[in-house]
Amino acid sequence: MVQPLAPQRDALKFAYWVPNVSGGLVVSTLPQRTDWGLAYNQQLAQTAERAGFEYALTQIRFTAGYGAEYQHESVSFSQALLHATTRLKVLAALLPGPWHPAVVAKQIATIDHISGGRIGINVVSGWFKGEFTAIGEHWLEHDERYRRSREFIQALKGIWTQDKFSFRGDFYRFTDYTLSPKPLQQPHPEIFQGGSSRAARDNAATVSDWYFTNGNTPEELKRQIDDIQAKAQANGHRVRIGVNAFVIARDTEEEAQAVLADILKHAHVDAVKAFGEAVTQAGKASPEGEGNWARSTFEDLVQYNDGFRTNLIGTPRQIAERILALKAVGVDLVLTGFLHFIEEVEYFGAKVLPLVRELEAAQAATAAVGIAQPA
Ligand SMILES: Cc1cc2nc3c(=O)[nH]c(=O)nc-3n(C[C@H](O)[C@H](O)[C@H](O)COP(=O)(O)O)c2cc1C
């Protein structure tokens, strides 16, 4: 058996999707041993931090017309997970519009103190017009939503790091505002951002600490990452990259592929089609017509964020090698989803993570030898 090795300095990080909405992470009627309630989620969070996961990502949804019938609110749910854990960082998903940056800055600063510096945020920009209409929230065009998200993040950073903060944006205004206390984490809690259109990538290259994107192949991801990192470098900005993957790790490849086939065979066709319709307001509605879900097939959409496309489906070794291939194109974090969360997070921690660390260590050793060799 492979022994876990100490992570390297630039070791890949691992996050999991918090199933705080019902129906799990796949739009399928296949039975899932996953529950959206608190008791299950607290046990899952404890399992994940023991297994070696660094982050838990909550979801924000006010309503859903495509499955995910019940949804717990992300900030309050994050707090409950933080109370149940000691090391895990929990990312509260936030939607500019319903949330105002003054409220978020205060709320998250308090949670940061209560949790000993373990809260982060994921700023989402909105793709579900039906949800906005349902709650009477003004629906902005695609790039305007991202312009608002950028101001939202700029305002948060300003409030969290400056006294007498003033800001004159098109969406938010602050005058000599001093938040006390400031967050515990310095300079501020980590700011993640989800989305992959041109506007999303530009925000990542300018204001976000982390860029989260849907599942994809290493080649497609490389295109996005190269674009972001070139711009970030020009801006003197540091951004790291997280990618979604639905993991099906089994002792044999046949077993893993059989599970995928079963998920797809039991796809909830009406819900998947409704979801496919709703997400046309995402990247496809941008001026460039590109971004998340712009080219997703029916099968891709069975996992909400194109998680099958990353192809972490197979044996632990196949998965570990594919994870290293993601790292090679500039991925810093893998965001994972599972069919039966608790038991599969445990399996991933026991069988996949040690192999990833072993491969990373081998790579680092090879690189060190390369450096030591005379030219
Ligand atoms: C990892 C990840 C997590 C996301 N979480 C949420 C969420 O909880 N709620 C939500 O409304 N949108 C969420 N989104 C959607 C994004 O904020 C964005 O609206 C969508 O990906 C469309 O992006 P694009 O138009 O830039 O392609 C998430 C996206 C990603 C990649």
The ligand as an ORCA input file, in Angstrom:
! r2SCAN-3c Opt
* xyz 0 1
  C     -17.407     25.811     -9.172
  C     -18.587     26.686     -9.472
  C     -19.514     26.928     -8.469
  C     -20.645     27.703     -8.728
  N     -21.586     27.854     -7.742
  C     -22.731     28.511     -8.009
  C     -23.762     28.629     -7.042
  O     -23.653     28.102     -5.927
  N     -24.878     29.322     -7.370
  C     -25.038     29.910     -8.600
  O     -26.067     30.527     -8.835
  N     -24.070     29.820     -9.541
  C     -22.941     29.146     -9.275
  N     -21.966     29.061    -10.244
  C     -22.211     29.708    -11.557
  C     -21.273     30.848    -11.888
  O     -21.254     31.865    -10.944
  C     -21.643     31.458    -13.251
  O     -22.875     32.123    -13.184
  C     -21.756     30.407    -14.334
  O     -20.687     29.516    -14.235
  C     -21.758     31.024    -15.720
  O     -20.514     31.516    -16.000
  P     -20.105     32.168    -17.389
  O     -21.290     32.909    -17.889
  O     -18.967     33.051    -17.021
  O     -19.686     31.059    -18.264
  C     -20.826     28.289    -10.006
  C     -19.872     28.043    -11.004
  C     -18.764     27.247    -10.765
  C     -17.782     26.983    -11.856
*
